[in-house]
Amino acid sequence: MVIIGLSSVPAGGKSTVAAHLADLGATWINADRVAHSVLETPEITKLVVAYFGAAIVDKQGQIDRRQLAKKVFGDDDSSRQGLRYLESVIHPSTRQLMTEMITQADQANACAVTLDVPLLFESGWAASCDEILFIDTPQRIQSSEAERRGWTAETLKLRQSRQMSVEDKRRLSTRIIPNNGTLEDLKLQITMFWQELTADLLNIPESQTADPHCHPFRQRTH
């Protein structure tokens, strides 16, 4: 089984690429979704509310992630300390669940897993990957996507400042995927990558891979 890691700038198109890889046959492991499920467990919810206070709880008694984000994504000592605490209670369980999901995918004869992790290199997940795609997104597209998400320019800047530099991400990735055209242009590049990957692993000529979707095979795993 091949593990594909995704990297980009914030609001750079990772989820779009992950979704298309899933359409082609890869198992999509979304670290944010896993972390959200961990946050919703009673024991973690209790710890987080005790630390940040009732202001982060909505009318249904659930953690309001927008309010929580306001507590941890600021540029002050309190926000940084809050983020460190939040990561300390969420990350261990998130990593454990993601590891179990990778194992389950391998046991189910999945051909590939896509790791959609916000901080792929910083979190150490890059070491588990056979391929790392850096989605190279220009600022105009990044800013447009950030605006669509409701992020302010300051929010985008703060998120960017907490990540590894773009130059280092490019250097540490195995492939650079330009994201400077249309959505269909991006999907075409990912489809071509997938065809190349599966043709190589199946040891068949790329010209014969008329169907770009995944075929069953097994490859070494970590």
ROTORPA-883484 format. One record per residue (C-alpha): x, y, z. Coordinates in Angstrom, 2 decimals, decimal comma, padded with zeros to 5 digits. Layout:
<node><east>X</east><north>Y</north><up>Z</up></node>
...
END
This chain:
<node><east>000,00</east><north>000,00</north><up>000,00</up></node>
<node><east>001,23</east><north>003,46</north><up>-000,88</up></node>
<node><east>000,84</east><north>006,37</north><up>001,52</up></node>
<node><east>000,43</east><north>009,77</north><up>-000,17</up></node>
<node><east>000,94</east><north>012,88</north><up>001,93</up></node>
<node><east>-000,43</east><north>016,28</north><up>000,94</up></node>
<node><east>001,10</east><north>019,65</north><up>001,72</up></node>
<node><east>000,22</east><north>023,20</north><up>000,74</up></node>
<node><east>-000,15</east><north>026,70</north><up>002,08</up></node>
<node><east>-003,27</east><north>027,30</north><up>004,24</up></node>
<node><east>-006,38</east><north>027,32</north><up>002,00</up></node>
<node><east>-004,19</east><north>025,92</north><up>-000,75</up></node>
<node><east>-006,35</east><north>023,11</north><up>-002,13</up></node>
<node><east>-005,33</east><north>020,00</north><up>-000,15</up></node>
<node><east>-008,90</east><north>018,89</north><up>000,47</up></node>
<node><east>-009,79</east><north>019,29</north><up>-003,19</up></node>
<node><east>-006,86</east><north>017,07</north><up>-004,17</up></node>
<node><east>-007,67</east><north>014,55</north><up>-001,42</up></node>
<node><east>-011,30</east><north>014,34</north><up>-002,56</up></node>
<node><east>-010,24</east><north>013,69</north><up>-006,17</up></node>
<node><east>-007,76</east><north>011,03</north><up>-005,09</up></node>
<node><east>-010,62</east><north>009,42</north><up>-003,14</up></node>
<node><east>-012,73</east><north>009,44</north><up>-006,32</up></node>
<node><east>-009,88</east><north>007,65</north><up>-008,09</up></node>
<node><east>-009,61</east><north>004,98</north><up>-005,40</up></node>
<node><east>-007,41</east><north>006,18</north><up>-002,54</up></node>
<node><east>-008,54</east><north>005,99</north><up>001,07</up></node>
<node><east>-008,85</east><north>009,54</north><up>002,38</up></node>
<node><east>-007,75</east><north>010,13</north><up>005,97</up></node>
<node><east>-008,67</east><north>013,68</north><up>006,95</up></node>
<node><east>-006,80</east><north>014,64</north><up>010,12</up></node>
<node><east>-009,14</east><north>017,58</north><up>010,82</up></node>
<node><east>-012,20</east><north>015,33</north><up>010,76</up></node>
<node><east>-010,50</east><north>012,80</north><up>013,02</up></node>
<node><east>-009,49</east><north>015,56</north><up>015,43</up></node>
<node><east>-013,05</east><north>016,90</north><up>015,45</up></node>
<node><east>-014,37</east><north>013,44</north><up>016,35</up></node>
<node><east>-011,83</east><north>013,26</north><up>019,20</up></node>
<node><east>-012,89</east><north>016,73</north><up>020,40</up></node>
<node><east>-016,51</east><north>015,53</north><up>020,60</up></node>
<node><east>-015,75</east><north>012,62</north><up>022,93</up></node>
<node><east>-017,06</east><north>013,31</north><up>026,47</up></node>
<node><east>-013,70</east><north>013,02</north><up>028,20</up></node>
<node><east>-011,95</east><north>015,42</north><up>025,82</up></node>
<node><east>-014,88</east><north>017,85</north><up>025,76</up></node>
<node><east>-014,79</east><north>018,00</north><up>029,55</up></node>
<node><east>-011,07</east><north>018,83</north><up>029,59</up></node>
<node><east>-011,34</east><north>021,49</north><up>026,91</up></node>
<node><east>-014,34</east><north>023,23</north><up>028,46</up></node>
<node><east>-012,67</east><north>023,19</north><up>031,86</up></node>
<node><east>-009,64</east><north>024,95</north><up>030,36</up></node>
<node><east>-011,30</east><north>027,47</north><up>028,02</up></node>
<node><east>-014,58</east><north>028,07</north><up>029,81</up></node>
<node><east>-018,29</east><north>027,85</north><up>029,00</up></node>
<node><east>-018,02</east><north>030,55</north><up>026,31</up></node>
<node><east>-016,92</east><north>027,89</north><up>023,80</up></node>
<node><east>-020,06</east><north>025,78</north><up>024,34</up></node>
<node><east>-023,08</east><north>026,24</north><up>022,05</up></node>
<node><east>-026,78</east><north>026,01</north><up>022,94</up></node>
<node><east>-026,76</east><north>022,26</north><up>022,28</up></node>
<node><east>-023,98</east><north>021,74</north><up>024,80</up></node>
<node><east>-021,40</east><north>021,01</north><up>022,10</up></node>
<node><east>-018,09</east><north>022,77</north><up>021,60</up></node>
<node><east>-018,44</east><north>025,65</north><up>019,13</up></node>
<node><east>-015,31</east><north>025,26</north><up>017,02</up></node>
<node><east>-015,47</east><north>028,86</north><up>015,80</up></node>
<node><east>-015,41</east><north>030,13</north><up>019,36</up></node>
<node><east>-012,63</east><north>027,71</north><up>020,24</up></node>
<node><east>-010,62</east><north>028,88</north><up>017,23</up></node>
<node><east>-010,83</east><north>032,45</north><up>018,51</up></node>
<node><east>-009,18</east><north>031,27</north><up>021,72</up></node>
<node><east>-006,21</east><north>029,52</north><up>020,08</up></node>
<node><east>-005,44</east><north>031,28</north><up>016,79</up></node>
<node><east>-004,53</east><north>034,70</north><up>018,13</up></node>
<node><east>-001,06</east><north>036,23</north><up>018,13</up></node>
<node><east>-000,68</east><north>036,60</north><up>021,89</up></node>
<node><east>000,80</east><north>034,45</north><up>024,65</up></node>
<node><east>-002,59</east><north>033,32</north><up>025,92</up></node>
<node><east>-003,62</east><north>032,06</north><up>022,47</up></node>
<node><east>-000,32</east><north>030,26</north><up>021,95</up></node>
<node><east>-000,57</east><north>028,62</north><up>025,35</up></node>
<node><east>-004,16</east><north>027,63</north><up>024,63</up></node>
<node><east>-003,19</east><north>026,08</north><up>021,32</up></node>
<node><east>-000,42</east><north>024,06</north><up>022,97</up></node>
<node><east>-002,89</east><north>022,77</north><up>025,56</up></node>
<node><east>-005,50</east><north>021,89</north><up>022,95</up></node>
<node><east>-002,93</east><north>020,01</north><up>020,88</up></node>
<node><east>-001,70</east><north>018,15</north><up>023,98</up></node>
<node><east>-005,15</east><north>016,68</north><up>024,67</up></node>
<node><east>-006,27</east><north>016,07</north><up>021,08</up></node>
<node><east>-003,17</east><north>014,99</north><up>019,15</up></node>
<node><east>-002,38</east><north>011,68</north><up>020,92</up></node>
<node><east>-005,84</east><north>010,21</north><up>020,30</up></node>
<node><east>-005,94</east><north>011,67</north><up>016,78</up></node>
<node><east>-002,61</east><north>010,05</north><up>015,91</up></node>
<node><east>-003,73</east><north>006,73</north><up>017,36</up></node>
<node><east>-006,97</east><north>006,74</north><up>015,37</up></node>
<node><east>-005,20</east><north>007,71</north><up>012,15</up></node>
<node><east>-002,66</east><north>004,93</north><up>012,64</up></node>
<node><east>-005,51</east><north>002,46</north><up>013,13</up></node>
<node><east>-007,20</east><north>003,75</north><up>009,96</up></node>
<node><east>-004,00</east><north>003,22</north><up>007,96</up></node>
<node><east>-003,71</east><north>-000,33</north><up>009,30</up></node>
<node><east>-007,36</east><north>-001,06</north><up>008,48</up></node>
<node><east>-006,91</east><north>000,25</north><up>004,94</up></node>
<node><east>-003,89</east><north>-001,99</north><up>004,45</up></node>
<node><east>-005,72</east><north>-005,03</north><up>005,81</up></node>
<node><east>-008,61</east><north>-004,26</north><up>003,42</up></node>
<node><east>-006,16</east><north>-004,37</north><up>000,47</up></node>
<node><east>-006,48</east><north>-000,65</north><up>-000,22</up></node>
<node><east>-004,11</east><north>000,43</north><up>-002,94</up></node>
<node><east>-003,30</east><north>003,83</north><up>-001,44</up></node>
<node><east>-004,01</east><north>006,09</north><up>001,51</up></node>
<node><east>-004,04</east><north>009,88</north><up>001,31</up></node>
<node><east>-002,99</east><north>011,72</north><up>004,46</up></node>
<node><east>-004,69</east><north>015,12</north><up>004,53</up></node>
<node><east>-002,86</east><north>016,66</north><up>007,51</up></node>
<node><east>-002,62</east><north>020,44</north><up>008,08</up></node>
<node><east>000,98</east><north>020,23</north><up>009,37</up></node>
<node><east>002,29</east><north>017,19</north><up>007,54</up></node>
<node><east>005,99</east><north>017,92</north><up>008,09</up></node>
<node><east>005,76</east><north>019,61</north><up>011,48</up></node>
<node><east>003,69</east><north>016,74</north><up>012,93</up></node>
<node><east>006,09</east><north>014,04</north><up>011,74</up></node>
<node><east>003,57</east><north>012,34</north><up>009,41</up></node>
<node><east>005,76</east><north>013,00</north><up>006,37</up></node>
<node><east>008,09</east><north>010,23</north><up>007,52</up></node>
<node><east>005,27</east><north>007,71</north><up>006,93</up></node>
<node><east>004,68</east><north>008,78</north><up>003,32</up></node>
<node><east>005,91</east><north>007,19</north><up>000,10</up></node>
<node><east>004,89</east><north>010,22</north><up>-001,97</up></node>
<node><east>004,42</east><north>013,82</north><up>-000,83</up></node>
<node><east>002,55</east><north>016,19</north><up>-003,13</up></node>
<node><east>003,00</east><north>019,90</north><up>-002,57</up></node>
<node><east>000,02</east><north>021,79</north><up>-003,98</up></node>
<node><east>001,73</east><north>024,96</north><up>-005,20</up></node>
<node><east>-001,00</east><north>027,60</north><up>-004,96</up></node>
<node><east>-000,45</east><north>031,28</north><up>-005,80</up></node>
<node><east>-001,56</east><north>033,94</north><up>-003,34</up></node>
<node><east>-004,52</east><north>035,12</north><up>-005,43</up></node>
<node><east>-006,15</east><north>031,66</north><up>-005,29</up></node>
<node><east>-005,16</east><north>031,15</north><up>-001,66</up></node>
<node><east>-006,69</east><north>034,50</north><up>-000,66</up></node>
<node><east>-009,88</east><north>033,79</north><up>-002,58</up></node>
<node><east>-010,31</east><north>030,42</north><up>-000,88</up></node>
<node><east>-009,53</east><north>031,90</north><up>002,54</up></node>
<node><east>-012,19</east><north>034,57</north><up>001,97</up></node>
<node><east>-014,68</east><north>031,87</north><up>000,96</up></node>
<node><east>-014,00</east><north>030,17</north><up>004,30</up></node>
<node><east>-014,68</east><north>033,41</north><up>006,16</up></node>
<node><east>-011,06</east><north>033,99</north><up>007,16</up></node>
<node><east>-009,76</east><north>037,51</north><up>007,47</up></node>
<node><east>-006,43</east><north>038,49</north><up>005,94</up></node>
<node><east>-005,00</east><north>038,54</north><up>009,46</up></node>
<node><east>-006,26</east><north>035,01</north><up>010,16</up></node>
<node><east>-004,62</east><north>033,74</north><up>006,98</up></node>
<node><east>-001,37</east><north>035,49</north><up>007,86</up></node>
<node><east>-001,35</east><north>033,98</north><up>011,36</up></node>
<node><east>-002,00</east><north>030,47</north><up>010,08</up></node>
<node><east>000,74</east><north>030,86</north><up>007,50</up></node>
<node><east>003,23</east><north>032,08</north><up>010,11</up></node>
<node><east>002,75</east><north>028,91</north><up>012,15</up></node>
<node><east>003,71</east><north>026,65</north><up>009,28</up></node>
<node><east>006,97</east><north>025,66</north><up>007,64</up></node>
<node><east>008,10</east><north>027,96</north><up>004,83</up></node>
<node><east>006,84</east><north>027,33</north><up>001,31</up></node>
<node><east>010,44</east><north>026,88</north><up>000,14</up></node>
<node><east>011,05</east><north>024,08</north><up>002,66</up></node>
<node><east>007,76</east><north>022,39</north><up>001,79</up></node>
<node><east>008,70</east><north>022,36</north><up>-001,87</up></node>
<node><east>012,15</east><north>021,01</north><up>-001,08</up></node>
<node><east>010,87</east><north>018,20</north><up>001,13</up></node>
<node><east>008,08</east><north>017,08</north><up>-001,21</up></node>
<node><east>008,52</east><north>014,42</north><up>-003,89</up></node>
<node><east>006,27</east><north>016,21</north><up>-006,40</up></node>
<node><east>005,14</east><north>019,77</north><up>-007,03</up></node>
<node><east>001,57</east><north>020,13</north><up>-008,31</up></node>
<node><east>000,92</east><north>023,64</north><up>-009,72</up></node>
<node><east>-002,51</east><north>024,96</north><up>-008,73</up></node>
<node><east>-002,62</east><north>028,10</north><up>-010,83</up></node>
<node><east>-005,40</east><north>027,26</north><up>-013,28</up></node>
<node><east>-008,93</east><north>025,93</north><up>-013,16</up></node>
<node><east>-010,30</east><north>023,19</north><up>-010,93</up></node>
<node><east>-010,36</east><north>020,87</north><up>-013,92</up></node>
<node><east>-006,68</east><north>021,62</north><up>-014,60</up></node>
<node><east>-005,83</east><north>020,59</north><up>-011,06</up></node>
<node><east>-007,91</east><north>017,40</north><up>-011,25</up></node>
<node><east>-006,26</east><north>016,47</north><up>-014,55</up></node>
<node><east>-002,81</east><north>016,73</north><up>-013,00</up></node>
<node><east>-003,89</east><north>014,52</north><up>-010,10</up></node>
<node><east>-005,42</east><north>011,98</north><up>-012,48</up></node>
<node><east>-002,16</east><north>011,85</north><up>-014,46</up></node>
<node><east>-000,20</east><north>011,35</north><up>-011,23</up></node>
<node><east>-002,57</east><north>008,55</north><up>-010,23</up></node>
<node><east>-002,26</east><north>006,82</north><up>-013,59</up></node>
<node><east>001,50</east><north>006,98</north><up>-013,37</up></node>
<node><east>001,50</east><north>005,70</north><up>-009,80</up></node>
<node><east>-000,82</east><north>002,77</north><up>-010,43</up></node>
<node><east>000,88</east><north>001,84</north><up>-013,71</up></node>
<node><east>004,23</east><north>001,72</north><up>-011,96</up></node>
<node><east>002,97</east><north>-000,32</north><up>-009,00</up></node>
<node><east>001,02</east><north>-002,72</north><up>-011,17</up></node>
<node><east>003,98</east><north>-002,99</north><up>-013,54</up></node>
<node><east>001,87</east><north>-002,36</north><up>-016,63</up></node>
<node><east>002,35</east><north>000,18</north><up>-019,42</up></node>
<node><east>000,76</east><north>003,53</north><up>-018,55</up></node>
<node><east>-000,90</east><north>003,57</north><up>-021,98</up></node>
<node><east>-003,01</east><north>000,58</north><up>-020,93</up></node>
<node><east>-004,52</east><north>002,24</north><up>-017,88</up></node>
<node><east>-007,69</east><north>003,36</north><up>-019,64</up></node>
<node><east>-009,61</east><north>003,28</north><up>-016,37</up></node>
<node><east>-007,78</east><north>005,60</north><up>-013,93</up></node>
<node><east>-009,52</east><north>004,12</north><up>-010,90</up></node>
<node><east>-007,77</east><north>001,95</north><up>-008,41</up></node>
<node><east>-007,11</east><north>-001,73</north><up>-009,02</up></node>
<node><east>-006,45</east><north>-004,13</north><up>-006,13</up></node>
<node><east>-002,80</east><north>-004,63</north><up>-005,30</up></node>
<node><east>-000,55</east><north>-004,67</north><up>-002,30</up></node>
<node><east>002,68</east><north>-002,83</north><up>-001,78</up></node>
<node><east>005,00</east><north>-002,64</north><up>001,18</up></node>
<node><east>003,69</east><north>-000,65</north><up>004,11</up></node>
<node><east>005,48</east><north>001,09</north><up>006,94</up></node>
END
